[in-house]
Amino acid sequence: MNFGKILLFSICFVATQSIGQTTVNSASEKIGLQESIETALRNNISIRQSQLQVDRGINDVAESRYRRYPTVNGGTNLNAFLGRNINPFTNEIITNAVGSNGFGIQSRLLLFDGYQTRNNIELTQLTLNAANSDLQAIKNDISLRVAVAYINVLTQQDLLEVAQKQIEVTKIQLERSDKLVKAGALPETNLYDIKAQLANDELQEVNAQNNVESAKLTLKQLMNISADRNIEPIRIPIPDPSVQAYPLTAQQIYEIAIGYLPDVQAAETRIKMAQKSVDIAKGLKMPTVSASAGWNTTTTTAAERMIASGTIDKRNLGNVDFNGQKIPLVIETPGTISEKIPYFSQFTGNMNTNVGVSLQVPIFNGYNAKFRLAGAQIQQKQSELQADNTKIQIRQSIDQAYINMSNAAKRYTSTQNQVRALEETFRAAEARLGAGSINTLDYNIAKTNLDRAKANLVLAKYDYVFRTKVLDFYQNKPLSL
């Protein structure tokens, strides 16, 4: 469910007809529902943590995809050998110090690994999808909690207005009773009873004001802003709701809900993740084929070569008899001297390359593949049960929400009828009190009953609007004011 739909749901959810205009501090900061939700989503720590999980998933997907590419690594070494050593150039024993310097580049490409790389790419993508669903579910939850807190502020403000209207009615009756007492039409005790009622109404106003402040604090906490920040939710008035039969059944709402709710999507994605883990575990039983290539060269300070010295070396091999004469046998060879081979000549002259293909067949690895496969299959069953449990919880929540909506509709209708009846009773009590046919106790009872009924009507109206919008939310459908 996208954020715009959540916002639209919440606007409709909190829209209610104002009983009056509550007096607020002109210095207070007006804040709408959209701003409240955006602030909460921006400041919520759980959302930040979930976003980091998404970022990590993006990184894991990229990393898993690059595992398909060959690896290339280069290296060099520099060594010094002292004392009796082997000449790395001629393999002769030498006693002087020798230095060597080598370079190499190696590359390896995995050709086949039982489809583990491919399945791991798909697994990381599924993990990312699940993280995104979890993030959206948290955003939905925070948005709805902010909407509930927002409407609670408006509810408490309306209850405060009811309390203030009660005070106004009581003050009017106090003025009227005072005139009647002074005229001798009513006993003075009636005046005291009305004053006591006024004091009680003022106490109810204080309590209502405290409830408004508590509701605002809850909203601020959900927004994760300072409690000292003076905010005032913007009201969005609509007509009183008309009670009608809901167009869909709980089963129909459930069938729509499981098709889009991120909670269900996350649970079903985790089933696919478990299936991929099973495929990866099966791949452990299959052979691995890889190709490799390399380039190397080396140099050493012991490397020498022989060159002509420009002289002739003579070597007497002895005498031979020829016709009774001894003739000396001498071999003449060009003279040579040794010289160090230059560094870069060795670098290019000693280069060598290699290519190869390797096959690794698993034979026995402590039943590692067997246990990994069994563990993955168990996790798959757990994921399936968790998905079933998620759907059951959603089904039960929808069933409960549907019953709550039906009960709220009945309560709202009954409360409307009760208020209408008690208004007639109170008007009659006012007239009878003015005529002196009833005492102030009976009048106060009639007024208290009406005041309580009006407060209950406010609560019933908000509750009914809330219950219907919850069912609309489960359907992911656009709402209108």
C-alpha positions in Angstrom: 0.0 0.0 0.0 1.6 3.3 -1.1 2.0 6.2 1.3 -0.5 8.3 -0.6 -3.3 5.8 0.1 -2.4 5.6 3.7 -2.5 9.4 4.0 -5.9 9.5 2.2 -7.2 6.8 4.5 -6.0 8.7 7.5 -7.5 12.0 6.4 -10.9 10.4 6.0 -10.4 8.6 9.2 -10.0 11.7 11.3 -12.5 13.8 9.5 -15.3 14.7 11.9 -17.9 17.3 12.4 -16.9 19.9 15.0 -19.4 20.4 17.8 -17.9 23.9 18.1 -14.6 25.6 17.9 -12.3 24.9 20.8 -10.4 27.9 22.0 -6.7 27.4 21.4 -3.6 29.3 22.0 -2.9 31.6 19.1 0.8 30.8 19.5 0.2 27.1 18.9 1.6 25.5 15.7 -1.1 24.3 13.4 -0.3 20.8 12.1 -2.2 18.6 9.6 -2.4 14.9 9.5 -0.1 14.6 6.5 2.6 16.6 8.3 2.1 14.5 11.5 2.5 11.2 9.6 5.6 12.5 7.6 7.2 13.7 10.8 6.6 10.4 12.5 7.9 8.4 9.5 11.0 10.6 9.4 11.8 10.4 13.1 10.8 6.9 13.9 13.8 4.7 15.0 12.2 1.4 13.9 11.7 2.8 10.4 15.3 3.9 10.3 16.4 0.4 11.4 14.2 -1.2 8.8 15.5 1.1 6.1 19.0 0.0 7.0 17.9 -3.6 6.4 16.7 -2.6 3.0 20.1 -0.9 2.3 21.9 -4.0 3.4 19.7 -6.1 1.1 20.5 -3.9 -1.9 24.2 -4.3 -1.1 23.9 -8.1 -0.7 22.1 -8.4 -4.1 24.9 -6.5 -5.8 27.5 -8.6 -4.1 25.9 -11.9 -5.0 25.6 -10.8 -8.7 29.3 -10.0 -8.9 30.2 -13.5 -7.7 29.4 -14.7 -11.3 32.4 -12.7 -12.6 35.9 -14.0 -12.6 38.3 -13.1 -9.8 41.6 -11.5 -10.7 44.4 -11.0 -8.1 47.9 -9.8 -8.5 50.9 -10.0 -6.2 54.6 -9.4 -5.8 57.3 -10.5 -3.4 60.7 -9.3 -2.5 63.2 -11.7 -0.7 66.7 -11.6 0.6 68.7 -14.8 1.2 71.9 -14.8 3.3 74.5 -17.6 3.9 74.3 -21.0 2.2 71.5 -20.9 -0.3 70.4 -22.3 -3.6 70.9 -20.1 -6.7 67.3 -19.7 -7.9 68.7 -19.2 -11.4 71.0 -22.2 -11.7 70.0 -24.3 -8.7 73.7 -24.4 -7.6 74.7 -24.0 -4.0 76.1 -20.6 -3.2 77.2 -18.8 -0.1 76.8 -15.2 -1.0 73.7 -13.1 -0.5 70.9 -13.4 -3.1 67.9 -11.2 -3.6 64.8 -12.1 -5.6 61.7 -10.3 -6.8 58.6 -12.0 -8.2 55.3 -10.8 -9.8 52.2 -12.7 -10.6 48.5 -12.4 -11.7 46.0 -15.1 -11.1 42.4 -15.4 -12.4 39.7 -17.9 -11.5 36.2 -18.3 -13.0 33.6 -20.6 -11.5 31.9 -22.5 -14.3 29.5 -24.7 -12.4 28.7 -25.0 -8.6 25.4 -26.9 -8.5 23.5 -23.6 -9.3 24.4 -22.3 -5.9 25.5 -18.9 -7.2 22.4 -18.5 -9.2 20.2 -19.6 -6.3 22.0 -17.3 -3.9 21.4 -14.3 -6.2 17.7 -15.1 -6.2 17.8 -15.6 -2.4 19.3 -12.2 -1.8 16.7 -10.6 -4.1 13.9 -12.3 -2.2 15.5 -11.2 1.1 15.5 -7.6 -0.2 11.8 -7.9 -1.2 11.0 -9.2 2.3 12.9 -6.3 3.8 10.9 -3.8 1.7 7.6 -5.4 2.7 8.7 -5.3 6.4 9.5 -1.6 5.9 6.2 -0.9 4.3 4.4 -2.8 7.1 6.1 -0.7 9.7 5.2 2.5 7.9 1.6 1.4 7.7 1.6 0.7 11.4 3.1 4.0 12.4 0.8 5.9 10.0 -2.3 4.3 11.5 -1.0 4.8 15.1 -0.5 8.5 14.3 -4.0 8.7 12.8 -5.5 7.1 15.9 -3.6 9.5 18.1 -4.6 12.4 15.9 -8.3 11.5 16.1 -8.0 11.0 19.8 -6.9 14.6 20.2 -9.9 15.7 18.2 -12.2 13.5 20.3 -10.9 14.9 23.5 -11.3 18.4 22.2 -14.9 17.7 21.3 -15.5 16.3 24.8 -13.9 19.5 26.2 -16.4 21.5 24.1 -19.2 19.4 25.6 -18.0 20.2 29.1 -17.8 23.9 28.2 -21.3 23.9 26.9 -22.5 22.2 30.1 -20.9 25.1 32.0 -22.7 27.6 29.8 -26.1 25.9 30.4 -25.5 25.7 34.1 -24.5 29.4 34.3 -27.7 30.3 32.5 -29.8 28.3 34.9 -27.8 29.8 37.8 -28.7 33.3 36.7 -32.4 32.3 36.2 -32.5 30.6 39.6 -30.9 33.6 41.3 -33.6 35.9 39.9 -36.4 33.5 41.0 -34.8 33.1 44.5 -34.6 36.9 44.9 -38.2 37.1 43.7 -39.2 34.6 46.3 -40.4 32.0 43.7 -37.8 29.4 44.7 -36.1 28.5 48.0 -32.5 29.6 48.4 -31.4 25.9 48.7 -32.1 25.6 44.9 -29.5 28.2 44.3 -26.9 26.3 46.3 -27.7 23.1 44.4 -27.1 24.9 41.1 -23.8 26.4 42.3 -22.7 22.9 43.3 -23.6 21.7 39.9 -21.6 24.5 38.3 -18.5 23.5 40.4 -18.9 19.9 39.3 -19.1 21.0 35.6 -16.0 23.1 36.0 -14.2 20.1 37.4 -15.3 18.1 34.4 -13.9 20.9 32.2 -10.5 20.6 33.9 -10.5 16.9 33.5 -11.4 17.2 29.8 -8.6 19.8 29.3 -6.1 17.4 31.0 -7.3 14.6 28.6 -6.6 16.9 25.6 -3.1 17.6 26.8 -2.5 13.8 27.4 -3.8 13.0 23.9 -1.5 15.7 22.4 1.5 14.2 24.3 0.8 10.8 22.9 0.7 12.3 19.4 4.0 14.1 20.0 5.6 10.9 21.2 4.6 9.1 18.1 6.0 11.9 16.0 9.1 11.8 18.2 9.2 15.5 18.8 9.7 17.5 22.0 6.9 17.5 24.5 7.4 21.3 24.8 6.4 21.9 21.2 3.0 23.5 21.1 1.0 21.9 18.3 -2.7 22.1 17.4 -4.1 19.4 15.0 -6.1 20.9 12.1 -9.7 19.9 12.1 -11.4 18.5 8.9 -15.2 18.7 9.4 -17.6 16.4 7.6 -21.3 15.7 8.3 -22.3 13.2 10.9 -22.0 9.7 9.5 -25.1 7.9 8.3 -25.3 4.3 9.5 -25.7 1.9 6.6 -25.1 -1.8 6.1 -21.5 -2.4 5.0 -21.3 -3.4 1.4 -18.9 -6.3 1.8 -18.7 -9.3 4.1 -15.7 -10.1 6.4 -14.7 -12.9 4.0 -14.7 -10.7 1.0 -12.6 -8.1 2.8 -10.2 -10.8 3.8 -9.8 -12.0 0.3 -8.9 -8.5 -0.8 -6.6 -7.9 2.1 -4.3 -10.9 1.7 -3.6 -9.7 -1.9 -1.8 -6.5 -1.0 -1.0 -6.3 2.7 2.8 -6.1 3.1 2.6 -8.5 6.1 1.3 -11.2 3.9 3.7 -10.4 1.1 6.7 -10.6 3.5 5.5 -14.0 4.9 5.0 -15.4 1.4 8.4 -14.1 0.3 10.1 -15.8 3.2 8.6 -19.1 2.0 10.3 -18.6 -1.4 13.5 -17.7 0.5 13.3 -21.0 2.4 12.8 -22.9 -0.9 15.9 -21.2 -2.4 17.8 -22.2 0.7 16.8 -25.8 0.1 18.0 -25.5 -3.5 21.3 -24.1 -2.3 21.7 -27.0 0.1 21.0 -29.5 -2.7 23.8 -27.9 -4.7 26.3 -28.9 -2.1 26.0 -32.5 -3.3 27.0 -31.5 -6.9 30.5 -31.2 -8.4 32.2 -27.8 -8.8 34.0 -26.9 -12.1 36.2 -23.9 -12.4 38.8 -22.5 -14.8 41.9 -20.7 -13.9 44.7 -18.7 -15.7 47.9 -17.0 -14.5 50.9 -15.0 -15.4 54.2 -15.0 -13.5 57.7 -13.7 -13.7 60.7 -13.5 -11.4 64.1 -11.8 -11.1 67.1 -12.6 -8.9 70.5 -10.9 -8.2 72.2 -14.3 -8.8 71.2 -14.4 -12.4 74.3 -14.4 -14.7 75.1 -15.2 -18.3 78.4 -16.0 -20.1 79.8 -13.7 -22.9 82.9 -13.9 -25.1 86.0 -12.3 -23.6 88.0 -11.9 -26.9 90.7 -14.4 -25.8 91.4 -18.0 -26.7 91.5 -20.7 -24.0 93.8 -23.7 -24.6 93.4 -27.0 -23.0 95.9 -29.9 -23.3 94.2 -33.2 -23.3 97.4 -35.2 -23.6 99.4 -36.9 -26.4 98.4 -39.3 -29.1 100.6 -41.7 -31.1 100.7 -41.2 -34.7 103.3 -43.1 -36.9 105.4 -43.6 -33.8 105.3 -40.0 -32.9 103.6 -38.5 -29.9 101.5 -35.6 -30.9 100.0 -33.3 -28.2 96.2 -32.9 -28.3 95.2 -29.3 -27.6 91.6 -27.9 -27.7 91.2 -24.2 -28.2 88.0 -22.5 -27.2 86.9 -18.8 -27.2 87.4 -17.2 -23.8 84.2 -16.2 -21.8 83.4 -14.1 -18.8 80.1 -13.9 -16.7 78.0 -10.8 -16.3 74.8 -10.0 -14.4 71.6 -10.2 -16.3 69.8 -6.8 -16.2 66.6 -6.6 -14.1 64.2 -5.9 -16.9 65.7 -8.5 -19.1 65.0 -11.0 -16.5 61.5 -9.6 -16.0 60.5 -10.2 -19.7 62.7 -13.3 -20.2 61.3 -15.3 -17.2 57.6 -14.7 -17.9 55.3 -17.8 -18.0 51.6 -18.3 -18.2 49.3 -21.1 -17.2 45.7 -22.1 -17.9 43.7 -24.9 -16.4 40.3 -26.4 -15.5 39.6 -28.1 -12.1 36.8 -30.4 -11.0 36.0 -30.9 -7.4 33.6 -33.8 -6.5 32.2 -34.0 -3.0 32.7 -37.4 -1.6 32.4 -37.2 2.2 32.3 -34.0 4.2 30.9 -35.1 7.5 27.4 -35.2 6.1 27.5 -31.4 5.8 25.2 -31.3 2.8 22.8 -33.7 4.4 22.4 -31.7 7.6 22.3 -28.4 5.6 19.5 -29.8 3.5 17.5 -31.1 6.5 17.9 -27.7 8.2 16.7 -25.8 5.1 13.7 -28.1 4.8 12.8 -27.5 8.4 13.1 -23.7 7.9 10.8 -24.0 4.9 8.1 -25.7 6.9 8.5 -23.0 9.6 8.1 -20.3 7.0 5.0 -21.9 5.7 3.5 -22.1 9.2 4.4 -18.5 9.9 2.7 -17.4 6.7 -0.4 -19.4 7.6 -0.3 -17.8 11.1 0.0 -14.3 9.6 -3.1 -15.0 7.4 -5.0 -16.3 10.4 -4.1 -13.2 12.5 -5.3 -11.0 9.6 -8.5 -13.0 9.2 -9.2 -12.8 12.9 -8.4 -9.0 12.9 -10.8 -8.4 10.1 -13.5 -10.5 11.7 -13.0 -8.6 15.0 -13.0 -5.3 13.1 -16.2 -6.2 11.3 -18.0 -7.1 14.6 -16.6 -3.9 16.1 -18.0 -1.9 13.2 -21.4 -3.5 13.5 -21.5 -2.9 17.3 -20.3 0.7 16.8 -23.1 1.3 14.3 -25.7 0.0 16.8 -24.2 2.0 19.6 -24.1 5.2 17.5 -27.7 4.8 16.5 -28.8 4.1 20.1 -26.8 7.0 21.5 -28.4 9.4 19.0 -31.9 8.2 20.1 -30.9 8.5 23.7 -29.6 12.1 23.2 -32.8 13.1 21.5 -34.9 11.7 24.3 -32.8 13.2 27.0 -32.9 16.6 25.4 -36.7 16.5 25.6 -36.5 15.4 29.2 -34.0 18.2 30.0 -36.2 20.8 28.4 -39.1 19.6 30.4 -37.0 19.7 33.6 -35.9 23.3 32.9 -39.5 24.4 32.4 -40.7 22.5 35.6 -37.8 23.9 37.6 -38.7 27.4 36.5 -42.3 26.7 37.5 -41.2 25.4 40.9 -42.8 21.9 40.3 -39.5 20.0 40.7 -36.4 20.5 42.9 -32.9 21.1 41.8 -31.9 17.5 42.5 -34.3 16.2 39.8 -33.1 19.0 37.5 -29.4 18.1 38.0 -30.1 14.4 37.4 -31.8 15.3 34.1 -28.9 17.6 33.1 -26.2 15.1 34.1 -27.9 12.3 32.1 -28.0 14.6 29.0 -24.4 15.7 29.5 -23.2 12.1 29.8 -25.3 11.1 26.7 -23.8 13.9 24.6 -20.3 12.9 25.6 -21.1 9.2 24.7 -22.4 10.4 21.3 -19.1 12.1 20.5 -17.3 8.9 21.4 -19.8 6.7 19.5 -19.5 8.9 16.4 -15.7 8.8 16.3 -15.7 5.0 17.1 -18.1 4.3 14.2 -16.1 6.4 11.7 -12.9 4.7 12.9 -14.3 1.2 12.6 -15.6 1.7 9.0 -12.3 3.3 7.9 -10.4 0.3 9.3 -12.4 -2.0 7.0 -11.8 0.3 4.1 -8.1 0.2 4.9 -8.0 -3.6 4.7 -9.5 -3.3 1.2 -6.8 -0.8 -0.1 -9.4 1.2 -1.9 -9.3 5.0 -2.4 -11.6 6.8 0.0 -13.6 10.0 -0.5 -14.7 12.6 2.0 
